[in-house]
């Protein structure tokens, strides 16, 4: 079975810390898979705020998430502080990919990595919109190489 491979940039220009609460955990006592993207969404809100925007107002248009890909690397537990780092890649006319990494703060253990597709959206007309030029200029400092490829692990490729 082919696995997604998410390449991370060597540096991220934005990071934020989020503490895991009991409500983030599942019955197994570790970070719930559905809530991982909730944490990444909170980090994304903070990213936009750091640029003086909201997700509903980026130079007059909003954003929508068009897709998401993620890889788990280790478990995460109640009380741990996650450092979520964000960057931008694959800037297009109407959107970009937000690549992210989540590590436990004290040990730097990688918990997860992923990418989220972001598309600009005009909520008044309910149509996709071009990326605002002023935002593109601010985003340039967050730009990183392409992040996602679908490939096989070494073990899987040996079977083919």
N, C-alpha and C positions, 0 to 999 in steps of 0.2 A: 504494500500500500504506500503510495506517495505521501510524503509529509511536507508540510510547509516549512520553509527555512526562512527565518527573519533575521536579516543582517542588521546589526546595530552600528550606528556611527561611533567613531572613537570618542567624540565629545557631544554633549547636549548643552544647549544654551539655556535651558529652563529646567528647574526641578522643584519639587514640593514634597513635603512630608505629610503622611497620613497614618494615624494610629489605627490599628485594627481593633474594632469593638466586638463584643459578643455577637451582635446582630450580623456581622460579616461572616460568621462561621456556619458550617453545615453540621449535620449529625455526626460526622467523623471528627469534629473538633478542629478542623482547619478551614482556611479561606474557601468559601463557597464559589464554585465556578461562575455562577450567575452574578455574584456580587463583585467579582474581579473587575468586570467592565463598569460597574457602578463607581468603583474607586478611580478607574482611568477617566471616567466622565467627570468626576470632581476635579481631577488634575487638569483636564482639558479646560474646564470653566476657569480655573486659576490661571492657566496659560493665557487665555483670551483676556482676562482681567489685567494681567501683567502688561499687555499691549494696549490697555485702556479701551477694551471692547467687551461686549457680552455676546453670547451665542446668537442672540436675536438682533443684534445691531453691530455689524461690522461695516462701517461706512455706508449705512442705510440698508444693508441686506443681512439676512441671517445665514445660518448654516444648518445642514442636516448631515447625519452620518449615513454614508452610502454602503459601507461594508466594514467588516472587522475581521482580523486574523490574530490569533494569539498562540503562544506556546507556554506551557507550564514548565518550570525548571525545578521547583521544590515546593514543599508545603510552607504555609505561613499560619501563624497562630495568634490567639488573643493577646493583646497588649504589645505586639511587635510594631515597630514604626517602619512603615514602608517609605522608601525614597523613590518617587516616581519621576523619571526624567523624560522629557518630551523634545522632539525635534520635528522638522518638516522635510518632506522629500517629494519627488515627482510632482513639482508644481506644474499645474496645467492652466488652461484658460478659465475653467469653472471650478477648480478645486485642487486639492493636494492630499497627500497621505501624511498623517501624523504618526510617526514612529515613536514607540515608548518602551521603557524598561522599568521594571519594578524590582528593587533590591531591599533586603532587610538592612536597616540602618547600622546597627552595631557590628555585624559580621560581614556586610556587603554581599551576603548570600543572594544569588539571583533567584527570584521567585517566579517571575514571568516576563515575557516580552511580547510585543505585538505591534500592529499598525491598525489605524482607523482611517478609512477613506472619508474625507470631508468635502462636501459640495456646497457651494453658495446657493442660497435660495431666497427668492423674493416672496415673503409670506403674504403680501398684498395681492399678488397675481397668481400665487401658487405655481411658480415656474422657476426652474434653475436659472441662476444669474451668473454673469462673469465675476471673476475674482476682482475685487476693487484694487486698483493700482496702488493706492496708498498702503493697503494691507500687504500687498505683494512686496513692496519695498521694506516694510517692517519685518516681514517673514524671511527675507534674504539671510539674516543672521542665524536663522534656525535651519537653513537648508542643509540636507545631508544626501548622500548617494541613495539610490533605490534600495528598498528595504526587503522586499518579499520575492522569494522564488519558490516554486514547487519542485521538490526533488526527492530522491530516495536516500535513506540512510545507507551507510556502507553495508550493513547486514542485508538490507533489502536489495541493494543492487547486486549483491553476490548471488541472490536467488534467481535473478533474471537471466 
